[in-house]
């Protein structure tokens, strides 16, 4: 299928098929100590994914030195999930993309219950529409 240029300057196929849902969540006002704990964050993240129907294929994380944050990525059979924490400002960004039947919204809700943020900004995008 030949791509066409849209007014925004991007290209997209002339016929679109649904590709999935992509949840992007910004958690503000989260405990800085939690946001520095690589093992706990990865455990909370993978447990929330598995509990809500996602299937893990692999994972990788990295703790930045000293009081730095953590970056985590989970490869899913449904697509992927990632987070980036910034303990110095009490912030963690999470994204969960599902091209399968699993809904990313309950994963975000489960993390919200654990993170107890002062504020949550959530955007769910339909991809490939």
Phi, psi and omega per residue, in radians:
X1 nan 2.253 -3.112
X2 -1.400 2.263 3.114
X3 -1.268 2.672 3.066
X4 -2.109 2.607 -3.137
X5 -1.438 2.250 3.096
X6 -1.603 2.976 3.133
X7 -1.098 -0.452 3.137
X8 -1.354 -0.095 3.117
X9 1.640 0.025 3.128
X10 -1.691 2.849 3.056
X11 -1.858 2.593 3.053
X12 -2.678 2.625 -3.130
X13 -1.052 2.648 3.140
X14 -1.215 -0.489 3.049
X15 -2.051 2.228 -3.068
X16 -1.900 2.438 3.040
X17 -1.988 2.530 3.117
X18 -1.016 2.364 3.138
X19 -2.004 -0.311 3.099
X20 2.439 -2.953 -3.141
X21 -2.097 2.410 -3.112
X22 -2.168 1.940 3.118
X23 -1.645 2.230 3.096
X24 -2.092 2.072 -3.058
X25 -2.182 2.335 3.045
X26 -1.990 2.002 3.123
X27 -1.771 2.078 3.131
X28 -1.930 2.536 3.091
X29 1.374 0.649 3.134
X30 -1.674 2.578 -3.137
X31 -0.937 2.098 -3.125
X32 -1.026 -0.615 -3.136
X33 -1.093 -0.722 3.097
X34 -1.102 -0.693 -3.081
X35 -1.240 -0.150 3.071
X36 -1.771 -0.107 -3.015
X37 -1.657 1.646 -3.060
X38 -1.006 -0.858 -3.089
X39 -1.121 -0.756 -3.127
X40 -1.158 -0.764 3.129
X41 -1.068 -0.790 3.138
X42 -1.120 -0.685 3.124
X43 -1.128 -0.830 3.125
X44 -1.059 -0.742 -3.092
X45 -1.137 -0.889 -3.096
X46 -1.197 -0.632 3.097
X47 -1.116 -0.741 3.122
X48 -1.110 -0.712 3.123
X49 -1.106 -0.859 -3.107
X50 -1.131 -0.699 -3.129
X51 -1.092 -0.458 -3.077
X52 -1.917 0.478 2.917
X53 1.611 0.146 3.105
X54 -1.589 2.633 -3.088
X55 -2.075 2.010 -3.060
X56 -1.360 2.306 3.055
X57 -1.841 -0.457 -3.139
X58 -3.108 2.924 3.137
X59 -2.645 2.747 3.087
X60 -2.637 2.488 3.062
X61 -2.523 2.836 3.120
X62 -2.551 2.245 3.056
X63 -1.717 2.187 3.101
X64 -1.371 2.653 -3.018
X65 -1.029 2.716 3.058
X66 1.016 -2.282 -3.107
X67 -1.456 0.263 -3.103
X68 -1.192 2.990 -3.092
X69 -1.562 -2.844 -3.066
X70 -2.300 2.461 2.967
X71 -2.013 2.308 3.124
X72 -2.352 2.551 -3.136
X73 -2.424 2.372 3.080
X74 -2.190 2.119 3.041
X75 -1.443 2.195 -3.073
X76 -2.040 2.651 3.028
X77 -1.127 -0.429 3.104
X78 -1.468 -0.338 3.074
X79 2.723 -1.859 -3.103
X80 -2.726 2.892 3.033
X81 -2.546 2.526 -3.105
X82 -2.599 2.752 3.010
X83 -2.534 2.718 3.085
X84 -2.440 2.114 -3.103
X85 -1.873 2.584 -3.138
X86 -2.306 1.435 -3.059
X87 -1.070 -0.498 -3.104
X88 -1.099 -0.354 3.100
X89 -2.185 0.168 3.098
X90 1.133 0.655 -3.029
X91 -2.180 2.454 2.984
X92 -2.411 2.291 3.075
X93 -1.781 2.322 -3.113
X94 -2.255 2.388 2.957
X95 -2.341 2.433 -3.138
X96 -2.331 2.083 3.128
X97 -1.954 2.219 3.136
X98 -2.174 2.101 3.033
X99 -1.790 0.171 3.133
X100 -1.988 -2.730 -3.116
X101 -1.377 -0.404 -3.102
X102 -1.127 2.365 -3.113
X103 -1.668 2.193 -3.133
X104 -1.264 -0.388 -3.064
X105 -1.031 -0.774 3.113
X106 -1.117 -0.463 3.072
X107 -1.151 -0.781 3.118
X108 -1.096 -0.729 3.115
X109 -1.075 -0.754 3.128
X110 -1.086 -0.724 3.115
X111 -1.182 -0.623 3.106
X112 -1.067 -0.685 3.125
X113 -1.129 -0.564 3.133
X114 -1.465 -0.780 -3.072
X115 -1.241 -0.499 -3.102
X116 0.855 0.987 -3.088
X117 -1.273 2.742 2.994
X118 -1.255 -0.522 -3.104
X119 -2.616 2.500 3.070
X120 -2.281 2.235 3.019
X121 -1.990 2.098 -3.084
X122 -2.160 2.306 3.048
X123 -2.246 2.250 3.070
X124 -2.034 2.123 -3.101
X125 -1.911 2.407 2.992
X126 -1.498 2.102 -3.092
X127 -1.664 2.503 3.071
X128 1.354 0.298 -3.140
X129 -1.827 nan nan
